[in-house]
């Protein structure tokens, strides 16, 4: 006989409450837990930060959790390269195993990164969010997000860890490339457009990082944010509020930083009073990766993993990601906190159809194309709309097809200059040099030669009619690039001594165009009176 929680005619929260009442404390705790399988097997592929490897290694084995159920599966596609159809089949098999392992047959929510498209091998790479802001086109961003969400949904993913709504006022911050811009209204409008597209595709959008992450002292990753209430209310919070109220975002991720000494993962003022009581948010709050553990190891406000779990749940965090280190260490969580969080997770699972008696995961038996012509067209359109012409006083642009052109610079013929740090090739693919990129990513020089078939390309700027000096960033993680998570800059000088390259190009006397492919704006003022033109593109993606 069907139980009320299986009755699809009842409201989601009623069904979830009925199921919750039937669960043991261990089963409730399991709904707040996550497993990151690929990272447990090989931490080198997980792209985790220094100091996080220990937390990955301590992740509970899946078999030990299965009898109680499981809340989340972390990055089944975005941890190691896997063929799309094979990945969908593996995920469906894993979900069947999870369902069979617990007495209610409840599957997990599978989440993935989708900051520059679905972060999976062979999936289309879109421009980085800083480029979204440069399009000033919310409708285009919505269309892009909906297409990204549809490709995720097709392989069995339920939740996307995007967009980043951090307002960036100090672009030395390494994660500037992941943000949309420096203006709260622009960030709010474009970010909300992305949320609407992702949610329209049936994917739970996750707003991050709540809040103040980009306002850290010295633009340092994880550093404290010295924010007063006015700056917090006027600059930092509006994008999140619009994305909740107008965008319909169903998940929020706290930030790694603290605000005026209060760690975001234990900040009830943000996670409960502002987010839920003032804005009316009813979704789930999911921890940033290892955010609960950092309450103990970094913020030093918890004396054990169990205490970190209690602090986070009390503040309003519902799910520990990507592994259940702190929650599994907490033997006796307060019943009210446990029920509150578990009810939110079960309600979301109900909304996703995961509690329906006839629910079946995507099997992956049909051909799956994560890099279709439609996706590539959207990526190309977004890239074209995002390119910024900063200067062209000489009128040298657009280039004539019959010119003699010199293309110089270490990034002119490098894929890394096109891709942000959360693209699959730069986030995971770098750990698998034995495999192809999985998608076609023309470099700047390759694309230019294909476009200007009548031009003559020379190596010496002095022998050219025009010189294109390509400068900017290589994206990476935690110091492995000049832009990206953990790649904060001391100043806004061009990295890799590229200023010297520009000096040499201008010394040739040939009209020189500066082309910047980067994850942040750079200081170009000392060449302003000598340059023929300046073009800025923020990691424009594969197209």
Residue pairs with C-beta under 8 A, 6 or more apart in sequence:
2 357
3 18
3 19
3 22
4 10
4 14
4 15
4 18
5 15
5 16
5 18
5 19
5 22
5 104
5 350
5 355
6 15
6 355
6 356
6 357
7 15
8 356
8 357
12 347
12 350
12 351
13 343
13 347
13 350
15 350
15 355
16 343
16 346
16 347
16 349
16 350
16 355
17 343
19 104
19 106
19 346
19 355
20 28
20 339
20 342
20 343
20 346
22 104
23 31
23 104
23 342
24 68
25 333
25 335
25 338
26 68
27 68
27 69
27 102
27 104
28 338
28 339
28 342
29 68
29 327
29 328
29 330
29 333
29 338
29 342
30 65
30 68
30 69
30 70
30 71
30 102
31 69
31 70
31 71
31 106
31 341
31 342
31 345
31 346
32 71
32 313
32 318
32 319
32 320
32 324
32 327
32 338
32 341
32 342
32 345
33 60
33 65
33 70
33 71
33 72
33 319
33 320
33 323
33 324
33 327
33 328
34 70
34 71
34 72
34 73
34 74
34 319
34 320
34 321
34 322
34 323
34 324
35 59
35 60
35 62
35 65
35 70
35 72
35 73
35 74
35 108
35 322
35 323
35 324
36 46
36 56
36 59
36 74
36 75
36 79
36 322
36 323
37 62
37 73
37 74
37 76
37 79
38 45
38 46
38 75
38 76
38 79
38 80
39 45
39 46
39 48
39 56
39 59
39 74
39 75
39 79
39 322
39 323
40 56
40 57
40 59
40 61
40 323
42 80
43 53
43 56
43 57
44 431
45 79
45 80
45 428
45 431
45 432
46 56
46 79
47 427
47 428
47 431
47 477
48 56
48 289
48 290
49 477
49 478
49 485
49 486
50 478
51 297
52 289
52 290
55 290
55 293
55 323
55 325
56 322
56 323
58 323
58 325
59 322
59 323
59 324
59 325
60 323
60 324
60 325
60 328
62 70
65 324
66 97
66 98
66 101
66 102
67 101
67 102
68 102
69 98
69 101
69 102
69 104
69 106
70 98
70 102
70 108
71 108
71 109
71 319
71 345
72 108
72 109
72 110
72 111
72 159
72 286
72 319
72 321
72 322
73 91
73 94
73 95
73 98
73 108
73 109
73 110
73 111
74 111
74 289
74 321
74 322
74 323
75 111
75 112
75 113
75 119
75 322
76 87
76 90
76 91
76 94
76 110
76 112
76 157
77 84
77 87
77 91
77 112
77 118
77 119
77 120
77 121
77 155
77 157
78 112
78 113
78 119
78 120
78 424
78 427
78 428
79 428
80 428
80 432
81 121
81 424
81 428
81 429
81 432
81 435
81 438
82 90
82 120
82 121
83 121
83 122
84 120
84 121
84 122
84 123
84 155
84 364
84 368
84 369
84 370
85 364
85 365
85 366
85 367
85 368
86 364
87 120
87 155
87 364
88 154
88 155
88 156
88 362
88 363
88 364
88 368
89 363
89 364
89 365
90 364
91 110
91 155
91 156
91 361
91 362
91 364
92 156
92 361
92 362
92 363
92 364
95 107
95 108
95 110
95 156
95 361
96 361
98 106
98 107
98 108
99 105
99 106
99 107
106 346
106 349
106 354
106 355
107 349
107 354
107 359
107 361
109 158
109 159
109 204
109 345
109 348
109 349
109 352
109 354
110 156
110 157
110 158
110 159
111 157
111 158
111 159
111 160
111 161
111 204
111 206
111 286
111 321
112 118
112 119
112 120
112 152
112 157
112 159
112 160
112 161
113 119
113 160
113 161
113 162
113 422
113 427
114 148
114 149
114 152
114 160
114 161
114 162
114 198
114 203
115 128
115 129
115 161
115 162
115 163
115 164
115 178
115 420
115 422
116 125
116 126
116 127
116 128
116 129
116 419
116 420
116 422
116 423
116 539
116 541
117 123
117 124
117 125
117 126
117 148
117 375
117 379
117 423
117 541
118 124
118 148
118 151
118 152
118 157
118 370
119 422
119 423
119 424
119 427
119 428
120 155
120 370
120 424
121 424
121 428
121 429
121 435
121 438
122 370
122 371
122 438
122 439
123 151
123 370
123 371
123 424
123 438
123 439
124 151
124 370
124 371
124 372
124 375
124 376
124 378
124 379
124 439
124 541
124 542
125 379
125 419
125 423
125 424
125 425
125 439
125 441
125 541
125 542
126 144
126 148
126 378
126 379
126 382
126 383
126 541
127 379
127 382
127 383
127 386
127 538
127 539
127 540
127 541
128 177
128 178
128 420
128 422
128 519
128 538
128 539
128 540
128 541
129 163
129 164
129 177
129 178
129 179
129 180
130 176
130 177
130 178
130 179
130 180
130 181
130 519
130 520
130 538
130 539
131 382
131 383
131 386
131 537
131 538
131 539
131 540
131 541
132 141
132 144
132 180
132 190
132 194
132 382
132 386
133 179
133 180
133 181
133 186
133 187
133 190
134 181
134 385
134 386
134 387
134 388
134 536
134 538
135 141
135 190
135 382
135 385
135 386
136 186
136 190
137 385
138 189
138 190
138 192
138 193
139 193
140 381
140 382
140 385
141 190
141 193
141 194
141 197
141 382
142 193
142 194
142 196
142 197
142 200
143 197
143 378
144 194
144 197
144 378
144 379
144 382
145 193
145 194
145 195
145 196
145 197
145 198
145 201
146 197
146 198
146 200
146 201
147 197
147 201
147 374
147 375
147 378
148 160
148 197
148 198
148 201
148 375
149 160
149 197
149 198
149 199
149 200
149 201
149 202
149 203
150 201
151 370
151 375
152 160
152 201
152 203
153 201
153 202
153 203
153 362
154 362
154 368
155 362
155 364
155 368
155 370
156 361
156 362
156 364
157 203
158 203
158 204
158 352
158 354
159 203
159 204
159 206
159 251
160 198
160 203
160 204
160 205
160 206
161 206
161 208
161 253
162 194
162 198
162 205
162 206
162 208
163 180
163 191
163 194
163 195
163 205
163 207
163 208
163 243
164 175
164 178
164 179
164 180
164 191
164 208
164 209
165 179
165 180
165 187
165 188
165 191
165 207
165 208
165 239
165 240
165 243
166 175
166 178
166 179
166 187
166 208
166 209
166 213
166 214
166 236
166 255
167 179
167 181
167 182
167 183
167 184
167 187
167 214
167 215
167 235
167 236
167 239
168 176
168 179
168 181
168 182
168 214
169 182
169 214
169 215
169 235
170 214
170 215
170 218
170 219
171 182
171 219
171 492
171 520
171 521
172 218
172 219
172 488
172 489
172 490
172 491
172 492
172 520
173 214
173 216
173 219
173 220
173 221
173 488
173 520
174 219
174 221
174 483
174 484
174 485
174 486
174 487
174 488
174 489
174 519
175 213
175 214
175 221
175 484
175 485
176 214
176 483
176 519
176 520
177 420
177 421
177 473
177 475
177 483
177 484
177 518
177 519
177 520
177 538
177 539
178 420
178 421
178 422
178 485
179 187
179 214
180 186
180 187
180 190
180 191
180 239
181 187
181 190
184 234
184 235
184 236
184 238
184 239
185 238
187 239
188 238
188 239
188 241
188 242
188 243
189 242
191 207
191 239
191 242
191 243
191 247
192 239
192 242
192 243
192 246
192 247
193 247
194 205
195 205
195 207
195 243
195 247
195 248
195 249
196 246
196 247
196 248
198 204
198 205
199 205
199 247
199 248
199 249
199 250
202 352
204 250
204 251
204 283
204 284
204 348
204 352
205 243
205 247
205 249
205 250
205 251
206 249
206 251
206 252
206 253
206 286
207 240
207 243
207 244
207 249
207 251
207 252
207 253
208 252
208 253
208 255
208 288
209 253
209 254
209 255
209 256
209 257
209 264
209 288
210 240
210 252
210 253
210 254
210 255
210 264
210 270
210 271
210 275
211 232
211 236
211 237
211 240
211 255
211 259
211 264
211 270
212 225
212 227
212 232
212 236
212 255
212 257
212 259
212 264
213 225
213 255
213 256
213 257
213 264
215 225
215 226
215 227
215 231
215 235
215 236
216 222
216 223
216 224
216 225
216 257
217 223
217 224
217 225
217 226
218 488
219 488
219 489
220 488
221 256
221 485
221 486
221 488
222 256
222 257
222 298
223 257
224 257
224 258
224 259
224 261
225 257
225 258
225 259
225 260
226 260
227 236
227 259
227 260
228 260
232 259
237 274
240 252
240 275
241 279
243 249
244 252
244 275
244 279
244 280
244 281
245 279
245 280
249 283
250 283
250 284
250 348
250 351
251 283
251 284
251 285
251 286
251 348
252 271
252 275
252 281
252 283
252 284
252 285
252 286
253 285
253 286
253 287
253 288
254 264
254 265
254 267
254 270
254 271
254 285
254 287
254 288
254 291
254 317
255 264
255 288
256 264
256 265
256 288
256 291
256 294
256 298
257 263
257 264
258 264
258 267
258 299
259 267
259 270
262 269
263 294
263 295
263 299
263 301
264 270
264 271
264 291
265 287
265 288
265 291
265 292
265 294
265 295
265 311
265 312
265 315
265 317
266 295
266 299
266 301
266 311
266 312
266 314
266 315
267 315
268 314
268 315
268 316
270 316
271 285
271 315
271 316
271 317
272 315
272 316
275 281
275 285
275 316
276 282
276 316
282 344
282 347
283 344
283 348
284 318
284 319
284 344
284 345
284 348
285 316
285 317
285 318
285 319
285 344
286 317
286 318
286 319
286 321
287 312
287 317
287 319
287 320
287 321
288 321
289 321
289 322
290 322
290 325
291 312
291 317
291 321
292 305
292 308
292 309
292 312
292 317
292 320
292 325
292 326
292 327
293 305
293 308
293 325
293 326
295 301
295 302
295 308
295 311
295 312
296 302
296 303
296 304
296 305
296 307
296 308
296 326
301 311
302 308
302 311
304 329
305 325
305 326
305 329
305 330
306 326
306 329
306 330
306 331
308 326
309 320
309 326
309 327
309 329
309 330
309 333
310 330
310 333
310 334
310 337
312 320
312 326
313 333
313 334
313 337
313 338
313 340
313 341
314 334
314 337
317 341
318 341
318 344
318 345
319 341
319 345
320 326
320 327
327 333
346 355
349 355
353 359
371 438
371 439
376 542
376 543
379 541
379 542
379 543
380 543
382 541
383 537
383 540
383 541
383 543
386 537
386 538
386 540
387 535
387 536
387 537
387 540
388 535
388 536
388 537
389 397
389 533
389 534
389 535
390 524
390 533
390 534
390 535
390 536
391 528
391 531
391 533
391 534
392 532
392 533
392 534
393 532
393 533
394 511
394 532
394 533
396 466
396 511
396 513
396 532
396 533
397 513
397 533
397 535
399 405
399 452
399 455
399 466
401 452
401 453
401 454
401 455
402 454
402 455
403 452
403 455
403 456
403 464
403 465
403 466
404 455
404 456
404 457
404 458
404 463
404 464
404 465
404 466
405 448
405 452
405 455
405 456
405 457
405 458
405 464
405 465
405 466
405 467
405 468
406 457
406 458
406 459
406 460
406 461
406 463
406 464
406 466
406 467
406 468
406 510
407 413
407 444
407 445
407 448
407 457
407 467
407 468
407 470
408 461
408 467
408 468
408 469
408 470
408 501
408 505
409 469
409 470
409 471
409 498
409 501
409 515
410 496
410 498
410 501
411 417
411 444
411 470
411 471
411 472
411 473
411 474
411 517
412 443
412 444
412 445
412 468
412 470
413 443
413 444
413 445
413 446
414 443
414 474
415 425
415 437
415 441
415 443
416 426
416 474
416 475
416 476
416 481
417 443
417 444
417 470
417 472
417 473
417 474
417 517
417 539
418 441
418 442
418 443
418 444
418 517
418 539
418 540
418 541
418 542
419 425
419 426
419 441
419 475
419 539
419 541
419 542
420 426
420 475
420 483
420 484
420 519
420 539
420 541
421 427
421 475
421 476
421 477
421 481
421 483
421 484
421 485
421 487
421 519
422 484
422 485
423 475
423 539
423 541
424 438
425 437
425 438
425 439
425 441
426 475
426 476
426 477
426 481
426 484
427 477
429 435
429 437
429 438
430 476
430 480
439 542
440 542
441 542
442 450
442 542
444 470
444 515
444 517
445 470
448 468
449 455
449 457
458 464
460 508
461 467
461 504
461 505
461 508
461 510
461 512
462 508
462 509
462 510
464 510
465 510
465 511
466 510
466 511
466 512
466 513
466 532
467 505
467 508
467 510
467 511
467 512
467 513
468 512
468 513
468 515
469 501
469 502
469 505
469 512
469 513
469 514
469 515
470 515
470 517
471 494
471 498
471 501
471 502
471 514
471 515
471 516
471 517
471 518
471 522
472 494
472 498
472 516
472 517
472 518
472 519
472 522
473 481
473 482
473 483
473 495
473 517
473 518
473 519
473 520
473 539
474 481
474 482
474 483
474 496
475 481
475 483
475 484
475 487
475 519
475 539
476 482
476 483
476 484
476 487
477 484
477 485
477 486
477 487
478 485
478 486
478 487
479 486
479 487
480 487
481 487
482 489
482 495
482 496
482 519
483 518
483 519
483 520
483 539
484 519
489 495
489 520
491 523
492 520
492 521
492 522
492 523
493 499
493 522
493 523
494 502
494 522
494 523
494 524
499 526
502 512
502 514
502 527
505 512
506 512
506 527
506 530
506 531
511 532
512 530
512 531
512 532
513 531
513 532
513 533
513 534
513 535
514 524
514 527
514 531
514 533
514 534
514 535
515 535
515 537
516 522
516 524
516 534
516 535
516 536
516 537
517 537
517 539
517 540
518 536
518 537
518 538
518 539
519 538
519 539
521 536
524 531
524 534
